[in-house]
């Protein structure tokens, strides 16, 4: 069986302690969040769609880890089979390191390897990922014509059925992979040795806990970080400099449900274009104390919210929200997310992400926790939350937004 894989190699580059814990003490791993599940599912869905770029391939995906050795053998046999021209998730192993190549395409006597990414841009981590795969394939004696990274085209605009030839872009990293091969080989040996250590390496917590990815062992490594009020810091001068210049008489609280599909659903939209699917506005001038709009049943209506909110905004002096990806432009909007970020707010609870839930926990330790609605939408994609549940979620969040605003500005 293998010792390293693509994921454990990248994890080891980020933190040797995380690699050791993954291999020796996986039970210490944090519970997988809905947000991470959504990202994993998104990557899987985009990878399957990318297969249409090179149709008719043989799927080599193992049904379980126990099938890895069998799939490695079958993959090597398929390389010599002239009837097979495309493979998906081809499995290779070299020097105790196993990789699964998303797409492998025959080109004469050689093969073109393609790693699919669901992002709009290529990060250094993606290059390292691909370089490791090149190292393994080269070690297995696979004759490569090229190694490419495939990613989503940010300029693609959907018009009719998805055109995979336009949706995806291909970038060769062959020269980079060749240059990195000695470094990859050294890293593989180093990380294999880490796993054989009698105890986990001593690595202090720091920025590497979140770069390039949030570590799976934050809860374990950060468990002794104090969570008392003395750990709370904020630049109050910067905070109050952003406060409203005059005390508003009529205030409303707004929350939106934003959906950002990697593959555009509607004609005229681009990959990852934010689509507002619902909003809740809480204020004294709303007929029932709040107004709610949703297009969960028909995404084609997603732009209706703009004119509806423009009308409601006329009844208020200030609209308070907490929007990491604000879809609305208005001089009346007071975005607590941006305000608190600019004031350099810090609390140990924010180590898991600067979002509304963690901010509320930091300020109000007895606050009722909730699942962030935007995460729910990303997590369940087309199987969206119900109309009533979405309304309840957004109104609960509005109450949190109101409490945070009052904490600092009332």
C-alpha positions as CSV (number, residue, x, y, z in Angstrom):
1,X,0.0,0.0,0.0
2,X,1.0,3.6,-0.5
3,X,2.3,6.0,2.1
4,X,1.7,9.4,0.5
5,X,-1.0,10.7,-1.9
6,X,-1.7,14.0,-3.5
7,X,-3.7,15.3,-0.6
8,X,-1.3,14.1,2.1
9,X,1.7,15.4,0.2
10,X,0.2,18.9,0.0
11,X,-0.8,18.7,3.6
12,X,2.7,17.8,4.5
13,X,4.1,20.8,2.7
14,X,1.8,23.0,4.7
15,X,2.4,21.4,8.1
16,X,4.4,18.2,8.9
17,X,2.4,17.8,12.1
18,X,-0.9,17.8,10.2
19,X,0.5,15.1,7.9
20,X,1.6,13.0,10.9
21,X,-1.8,13.3,12.6
22,X,-3.6,12.5,9.4
23,X,-1.7,9.2,9.1
24,X,-1.4,8.2,12.8
25,X,-4.3,9.9,14.6
26,X,-7.0,10.7,12.1
27,X,-9.7,10.6,14.9
28,X,-8.4,14.0,16.1
29,X,-9.5,15.6,12.8
30,X,-12.2,18.3,13.0
31,X,-15.7,17.5,11.9
32,X,-16.1,18.3,8.2
33,X,-18.0,21.5,7.9
34,X,-20.8,22.0,5.4
35,X,-18.7,24.6,3.7
36,X,-15.8,22.1,3.1
37,X,-18.3,19.4,2.0
38,X,-19.7,21.9,-0.5
39,X,-16.2,22.7,-1.9
40,X,-15.3,19.0,-2.2
41,X,-18.6,18.3,-4.0
42,X,-18.1,21.3,-6.3
43,X,-14.7,20.0,-7.3
44,X,-16.2,16.5,-8.0
45,X,-19.0,17.9,-10.1
46,X,-16.7,20.1,-12.1
47,X,-14.3,17.2,-12.6
48,X,-17.1,15.0,-14.0
49,X,-18.2,17.8,-16.3
50,X,-14.6,18.3,-17.6
51,X,-14.7,14.7,-18.8
52,X,-17.0,15.8,-21.6
53,X,-14.0,17.7,-23.0
54,X,-12.5,14.3,-23.8
55,X,-15.5,11.9,-24.0
56,X,-15.6,8.1,-24.2
57,X,-13.0,7.4,-21.6
58,X,-12.6,4.5,-19.2
59,X,-13.4,5.3,-15.6
60,X,-10.6,3.9,-13.3
61,X,-12.0,5.2,-10.0
62,X,-11.6,2.6,-7.3
63,X,-14.7,1.7,-5.3
64,X,-12.7,1.6,-2.1
65,X,-9.0,2.1,-0.9
66,X,-8.5,-1.7,-1.0
67,X,-8.9,-1.5,-4.8
68,X,-5.9,0.8,-5.3
69,X,-3.4,-2.0,-6.1
70,X,-5.8,-3.5,-8.6
71,X,-6.5,-0.2,-10.3
72,X,-2.7,0.6,-10.5
73,X,-2.2,-2.7,-12.3
74,X,-5.2,-2.2,-14.6
75,X,-4.1,1.4,-15.4
76,X,-0.6,0.2,-16.5
77,X,-2.3,-2.5,-18.7
78,X,-4.6,0.1,-20.3
79,X,-1.6,2.2,-21.3
80,X,-0.6,-0.7,-23.7
81,X,-4.1,-1.3,-25.0
82,X,-4.6,0.5,-28.3
83,X,-8.4,0.3,-27.9
84,X,-8.2,2.7,-24.9
85,X,-7.6,6.3,-25.8
86,X,-8.9,8.2,-22.7
87,X,-8.9,7.3,-19.0
88,X,-10.5,9.1,-16.1
89,X,-9.0,8.9,-12.6
90,X,-6.1,6.7,-13.8
91,X,-4.2,5.4,-10.8
92,X,-0.4,5.3,-10.5
93,X,2.0,4.5,-7.7
94,X,5.7,5.2,-7.5
95,X,8.0,5.4,-4.5
96,X,5.2,4.7,-2.1
97,X,3.2,7.7,-3.5
98,X,-0.1,7.2,-5.1
99,X,-1.9,9.7,-7.5
100,X,-5.1,9.6,-9.5
101,X,-4.9,11.6,-12.7
102,X,-8.2,13.3,-13.6
103,X,-7.9,12.8,-17.4
104,X,-5.3,10.9,-19.4
105,X,-5.5,11.2,-23.2
106,X,-3.6,9.1,-25.8
107,X,-1.6,11.1,-28.3
108,X,0.1,8.7,-30.6
109,X,2.7,6.8,-28.6
110,X,2.4,9.2,-25.7
111,X,-0.2,10.4,-23.2
112,X,-1.4,13.9,-22.2
113,X,-2.2,14.2,-18.5
114,X,-4.7,16.7,-17.3
115,X,-5.5,17.8,-13.7
116,X,-8.9,19.6,-13.4
117,X,-9.5,22.5,-11.0
118,X,-12.8,24.1,-10.3
119,X,-11.3,27.5,-9.6
120,X,-11.0,30.6,-11.9
121,X,-7.2,30.9,-11.3
122,X,-4.3,28.6,-10.8
123,X,-2.5,28.8,-7.4
124,X,1.0,27.7,-6.6
125,X,-0.6,24.8,-4.7
126,X,-2.1,23.5,-7.9
127,X,1.2,23.6,-9.6
128,X,2.8,21.6,-6.8
129,X,-0.1,19.1,-7.0
130,X,0.5,18.6,-10.7
131,X,4.3,18.4,-10.3
132,X,3.9,15.6,-7.8
133,X,1.7,13.7,-10.4
134,X,4.3,14.3,-13.0
135,X,7.0,12.9,-10.7
136,X,4.9,9.7,-10.1
137,X,4.0,9.2,-13.8
138,X,7.6,9.7,-14.9
139,X,8.7,7.2,-12.2
140,X,6.2,4.8,-13.7
141,X,7.6,5.2,-17.1
142,X,4.6,6.8,-18.7
143,X,5.6,8.6,-21.9
144,X,4.1,12.1,-21.5
145,X,3.4,14.5,-24.4
146,X,2.3,17.2,-22.0
147,X,0.9,17.8,-18.5
148,X,-1.8,20.4,-18.3
149,X,-4.0,22.1,-15.6
150,X,-7.6,22.7,-16.7
151,X,-9.5,25.4,-14.9
152,X,-12.8,27.4,-15.3
153,X,-12.7,30.3,-17.7
154,X,-13.7,33.4,-15.8
155,X,-14.8,35.1,-19.1
156,X,-17.2,32.4,-20.2
157,X,-20.8,33.5,-20.5
158,X,-23.5,30.9,-20.8
159,X,-25.7,31.0,-23.9
160,X,-27.7,27.8,-24.3
161,X,-26.2,24.4,-23.3
162,X,-22.9,24.5,-21.5
163,X,-20.0,24.5,-24.0
164,X,-17.2,22.7,-22.2
165,X,-14.7,23.8,-24.8
166,X,-15.4,27.4,-23.8
167,X,-16.0,26.8,-20.1
168,X,-12.6,25.3,-19.5
169,X,-9.1,26.6,-20.2
170,X,-5.9,24.4,-20.5
171,X,-2.5,25.5,-19.3
172,X,0.7,23.5,-19.8
173,X,2.9,23.0,-16.7
174,X,5.2,20.4,-18.2
175,X,8.4,22.6,-18.0
176,X,7.6,23.6,-14.4
177,X,7.0,19.9,-13.5
178,X,10.3,18.8,-15.0
179,X,12.2,21.6,-13.1
180,X,10.6,20.6,-9.8
181,X,11.2,16.9,-10.1
182,X,14.3,16.9,-7.9
183,X,12.6,19.0,-5.3
184,X,9.5,16.8,-5.4
185,X,11.7,13.7,-4.9
186,X,13.4,15.2,-1.9
187,X,10.0,16.3,-0.4
188,X,8.6,12.8,-0.8
189,X,11.5,11.3,1.1
190,X,11.3,13.9,3.8
191,X,7.5,13.5,4.3
192,X,7.8,9.7,4.3
193,X,10.3,10.0,7.1
194,X,7.9,12.3,9.1
195,X,5.3,9.6,9.1
196,X,7.8,7.1,10.7
197,X,8.6,9.4,13.6
198,X,7.7,8.1,17.1
199,X,5.8,11.3,18.0
200,X,4.2,14.2,16.1
201,X,6.6,17.0,15.1
202,X,6.4,20.1,17.3
203,X,4.9,22.8,15.1
204,X,3.6,26.0,16.7
205,X,0.3,27.4,15.5
206,X,0.4,30.3,13.1
207,X,-0.6,31.6,9.7
208,X,0.3,28.3,8.1
209,X,-2.7,26.8,9.9
210,X,-4.9,28.5,7.2
211,X,-2.5,28.6,4.2
212,X,-3.1,27.4,1.6
213,X,-6.0,25.6,3.2
214,X,-7.7,25.6,6.7
215,X,-6.1,22.7,8.5
216,X,-8.2,19.7,9.5
217,X,-6.7,19.8,13.0
218,X,-7.4,23.3,14.1
219,X,-9.6,22.2,17.0
220,X,-6.8,19.9,18.3
221,X,-3.9,22.3,17.9
222,X,-5.8,25.4,19.0
223,X,-7.6,23.8,21.9
224,X,-5.3,25.5,24.5
225,X,-5.6,28.9,23.1
226,X,-7.4,31.1,25.7
227,X,-10.9,32.0,24.8
228,X,-11.3,34.7,27.5
229,X,-12.3,38.3,26.9
230,X,-8.7,39.3,27.3
231,X,-8.0,37.8,23.9
232,X,-10.5,40.1,22.2
233,X,-8.8,43.0,20.3
234,X,-10.2,45.7,18.1
235,X,-9.0,49.1,16.9
236,X,-11.8,51.2,18.4
237,X,-10.4,54.4,16.8
238,X,-10.8,52.8,13.3
239,X,-14.1,51.3,14.3
240,X,-15.8,54.6,15.4
241,X,-14.2,56.5,12.4
242,X,-16.5,54.3,10.3
243,X,-19.6,55.0,12.3
244,X,-22.5,56.9,10.8
245,X,-21.9,60.6,11.0
246,X,-25.4,61.4,12.3
247,X,-27.5,59.1,14.5
248,X,-30.0,57.4,12.1
249,X,-33.7,57.5,13.2
250,X,-34.9,54.6,11.1
251,X,-32.6,51.5,10.8
252,X,-33.3,48.2,9.1
253,X,-31.3,45.0,9.1
254,X,-30.7,43.1,5.9
255,X,-29.5,39.6,5.1
256,X,-29.2,38.0,1.7
257,X,-28.9,34.4,0.5
258,X,-26.2,34.4,-2.2
259,X,-25.5,31.5,-4.5
260,X,-22.3,31.3,-6.6
261,X,-22.4,28.3,-8.9
262,X,-19.1,27.3,-10.5
263,X,-20.9,26.3,-13.6
264,X,-23.4,29.0,-14.6
265,X,-27.0,27.9,-14.6
266,X,-28.7,30.8,-16.5
267,X,-28.0,32.3,-19.9
268,X,-26.1,35.6,-19.6
269,X,-24.3,34.6,-16.3
270,X,-20.6,33.7,-15.7
271,X,-18.9,31.1,-13.5
272,X,-19.1,32.0,-9.8
273,X,-21.3,35.1,-10.5
274,X,-23.2,35.9,-7.3
275,X,-26.9,35.3,-7.5
276,X,-29.2,36.6,-4.7
277,X,-31.9,33.9,-4.2
278,X,-33.5,35.4,-1.1
279,X,-33.4,38.3,1.3
280,X,-34.9,39.3,4.7
281,X,-35.3,42.9,5.7
282,X,-36.1,43.6,9.3
283,X,-37.3,47.1,10.3
284,X,-40.0,49.1,12.0
285,X,-41.4,50.3,8.6
286,X,-42.0,46.8,7.3
287,X,-45.6,45.7,7.3
288,X,-45.0,42.7,9.7
289,X,-41.8,43.9,11.1
290,X,-39.9,42.3,8.3
291,X,-40.2,41.7,4.6
292,X,-39.0,38.6,2.8
293,X,-38.4,37.7,-0.8
294,X,-37.2,34.5,-2.4
295,X,-36.7,33.0,-5.9
296,X,-35.7,29.5,-4.6
297,X,-38.3,28.0,-6.9
298,X,-37.2,29.9,-10.0
299,X,-33.6,31.2,-10.2
300,X,-34.3,33.1,-13.4
301,X,-36.0,35.8,-11.2
302,X,-32.8,36.4,-9.2
303,X,-32.4,40.0,-10.2
304,X,-35.8,41.1,-9.0
305,X,-34.5,41.7,-5.5
306,X,-32.6,44.9,-6.7
307,X,-35.7,46.9,-7.5
308,X,-37.6,45.5,-4.5
309,X,-34.9,46.6,-2.1
310,X,-34.4,49.9,-3.8
311,X,-38.0,50.7,-2.9
312,X,-37.8,49.5,0.7
313,X,-34.5,51.4,1.3
314,X,-36.5,54.7,0.8
315,X,-38.1,54.1,4.2
316,X,-34.8,54.0,6.2
317,X,-31.8,56.2,7.0
318,X,-29.4,53.2,7.4
319,X,-29.4,49.6,6.3
320,X,-27.1,47.4,8.4
321,X,-25.8,44.1,7.0
322,X,-23.0,41.6,7.4
323,X,-22.0,40.6,3.9
324,X,-18.6,39.0,3.0
325,X,-19.6,39.3,-0.7
326,X,-21.9,42.3,-0.8
327,X,-24.1,42.1,-3.9
328,X,-25.8,45.5,-3.2
329,X,-24.5,49.1,-3.9
330,X,-26.2,51.8,-1.8
331,X,-25.0,54.8,0.1
332,X,-27.3,53.8,2.9
333,X,-25.7,50.4,3.4
334,X,-23.5,49.9,6.5
335,X,-21.6,46.6,6.1
336,X,-20.5,45.3,9.5
337,X,-18.3,42.8,7.9
338,X,-16.1,45.4,6.2
339,X,-16.3,47.7,9.2
340,X,-15.0,45.1,11.7
341,X,-12.4,43.9,9.2
342,X,-11.1,47.4,8.9
343,X,-11.0,47.7,12.7
344,X,-8.8,44.6,12.8
345,X,-11.2,42.8,15.2
346,X,-9.7,39.5,16.6
347,X,-10.9,36.8,18.9
348,X,-9.9,33.1,19.1
349,X,-13.4,32.2,17.9
350,X,-12.5,33.9,14.6
351,X,-9.7,31.4,13.9
352,X,-12.3,29.2,12.1
353,X,-13.3,32.1,9.7
354,X,-14.5,35.7,9.9
355,X,-18.2,35.1,9.4
356,X,-21.4,36.1,11.2
357,X,-21.6,33.0,13.3
358,X,-18.1,33.2,14.7
359,X,-18.4,37.0,15.2
360,X,-21.6,36.5,17.2
361,X,-20.0,33.8,19.3
362,X,-17.0,36.1,20.0
363,X,-19.3,38.9,21.2
364,X,-22.1,37.0,22.8
365,X,-20.9,33.7,24.2
366,X,-24.4,32.5,25.1
367,X,-25.7,33.3,21.6
368,X,-27.7,30.6,20.0
369,X,-25.7,29.1,17.1
370,X,-27.0,28.7,13.6
371,X,-25.9,27.3,10.3
372,X,-24.9,30.1,8.0
373,X,-27.5,30.3,5.2
374,X,-24.9,30.9,2.4
375,X,-23.1,27.8,3.4
376,X,-26.3,25.8,3.3
377,X,-26.9,27.0,-0.3
378,X,-23.4,26.1,-1.4
379,X,-23.6,22.7,0.4
380,X,-26.9,21.5,-1.1
381,X,-26.7,23.3,-4.5
382,X,-29.9,22.5,-6.4
383,X,-31.7,20.9,-3.4
384,X,-32.1,24.2,-1.8
385,X,-33.6,24.9,1.6
386,X,-37.3,25.5,1.8
387,X,-39.0,28.9,1.7
388,X,-39.9,28.9,5.3
389,X,-36.6,27.5,6.6
390,X,-34.7,30.1,4.6
391,X,-36.8,32.9,6.0
392,X,-36.2,31.7,9.5
393,X,-32.5,31.4,9.0
394,X,-32.2,34.9,7.5
395,X,-34.3,36.4,10.3
396,X,-32.2,34.7,12.9
397,X,-29.1,36.1,11.3
398,X,-30.7,39.6,11.2
399,X,-31.2,39.4,14.9
400,X,-27.5,38.7,15.3
401,X,-26.6,41.6,12.9
402,X,-28.8,43.9,15.0
403,X,-27.1,42.8,18.3
404,X,-23.6,43.3,16.8
405,X,-24.5,46.7,15.6
406,X,-26.0,47.7,18.9
407,X,-22.9,46.4,20.7
408,X,-20.7,49.0,19.1
409,X,-22.9,51.9,17.9
410,X,-25.9,52.3,20.3
